[in-house]
């Protein structure tokens, strides 16, 4: 089983094309978030993750490719941004869900 994370795929500079090479049933879970425009790639850390749609990752095409693999599993919102931790938990959860669903709808999956 494979646990993928769009953030780590981005910072490794491996790209997202590899998603197409994996059968959907091989994915254990798909970790989802976005990356801000700054800091630069070399300075990015987990704490810089932002809500889906608030950054620069090609999330709609990533989700379309994921669906193309036959993936029927779970998309997990992965947030390590300490600025979000300062907010009311319910607000962060609702915002994360809303923004994740917006990206999923845009992707048409």
Secondary structure, DSSP 8 states (H G I E B T S, - for coil): -EEEEHHHHHHTT--SGGGGGS-GGGEEEEEE-EE-S-S-GGG--GGGEE-TTSSSS-HHHHHHHHHHTT--S-EEE----HHHHTS-HHHHHHHHHHHHHHHHHHHT-
